């Protein structure tokens, strides 16, 4: 099998043009090209009037050696890599005959989902403990906050089957290094569970919330069919640690489960669980994260800015963007989790706090585009008190809570979010009425001054950096600083504020048998990277449990 990269064709090329371009590129006759498949299709929109599609093609020819010999030194024509996933091992049928404890997976977001799936496919029958509810019940609770301002602290955007990624844009791409093609395993499992096959080849695949719900249910059913067990509303309140080794988990119900191995895939908002880990002595460290607002523009404005006369083309879909600005005060401001044709959603998990996030459906056909506009923080920015030495890992949580509570107050209660028009924010004046852009956040947005002296919605340095960045982004997206665009506060949970540090064997530095994983542990950011991390952690756990020689997957190709 051969792989061609950077095969370029016009946006509206006829279907037959692709095969013709492959034949010309390889220098073979039609009879010599046995088959071809599209591995990746992207686009180049730098010239808006002449958008070009870029293909990566896998193809089979009658004489592969001859074609490669004719194209020696051609970096865009190589043997196709083997992207198939292979399980490291499989437990023998009598593995649990001596009633050895089964591995636990704590948390059932994307990371926990794939960790449990891989363990189940290896015959290791994991027990999954998820503090929230099954995905359909959880969806009803989440709508309760959005429609009726009723928060369930154990079942919401952050907690429940599928994790925070369920209520997002469902983005399935990442910038992680992936020499083993584990992202392909994630995509393949999603397609098997009902995702559209196009996610296997489009350059920026996404699914959307509604499709994720049924897919997660099917993947849970496979885990259970393979001998795994998924328990909902099972919050882990403590760990049993003896002589530096994990020996069990204590549930909120009082039940203690014996366990020598556990993947801890908590998600970035399991604040009480992080406190428990610190009390239990698990090694934690503070890490950078970001805070800011959500900004909304008409999706058509973004489409025109990115695609010019090709805006609205069905292959291109709703346009996205990625922006960065380095402010004069030394802060970096950047767009985060951009959701084309989506909505801003209430994402709090704690009473009387306001948190925003973004979400899109598969169709991406809502009126507005939204994105986080956030400012990077370092641990010393959120250090609590005047003590010296390393920053307490829990200080970032206290910092987040402060600004989330401030947002609740500025919104006037009832989980209404504070907001301001971009034009007024840049000028430093309070907003009094919405213009052409109507905010999508529910339960609602209360217009105010997000930078009110002494009662600002973010630290002064963050407000100053964002105020400088918004007009600067205009140079990249025409209309970005339009006066009627809406800022909604606050976005505080861009990533975990701490890291549950692990070694090269994926185990906690000081608790053997404990495998920190995913976003909450500080090792992923988004559905795809969390899923890949779940696979790698499951492999490391299985290697130890089955007595195999450990090889760091990052050292292998």
Secondary structure, DSSP 8 states (H G I E B T S, - for coil): -EEEEEEEEETT--HHHHHHHHHHHHT--GGGEEEEEEEEEEEE-SSGGG-EEEEEEEEEES-HHHHHHHTTT-TTEEE--------S----TTTTTT-----EEE--BHHHHHHHHHHHHTT---EEEESS--HHHHHHHHHHHHHH----TTSSSSSSTB-GGGGS--B----S--TT-HHHHHHHHHHHTT--GGGGTBTT-B--HHHHHHHHHHHHHHHHHTT-EEEES--EEEEEEETTEEEEEEETTS-EEE-S-EEE---TT-HHHHHHHHHTT---EE--EEEEEEEEEEHHHHHHHHHGGGTT-TTT-S-----EEE-TTS-EEEEEEEETT-EEEE---STT---EEEE--TT--SSEEEEEEEEEE-HHHH--SS--SS--TTHHHHHHHHHHHHHHHHHTSTT-EEEEEHHHHHHT----S--S-----SS-EEE--TT-TTS-SS-HHHHHHHHHHHHHHTTTSTTTT-TT-EEEEEE--SS-SEE--B-TTSSBSSSBTEEE-TTTTTS--SHHHHHHHHHHHHHHHHHHHTT-----GGG--
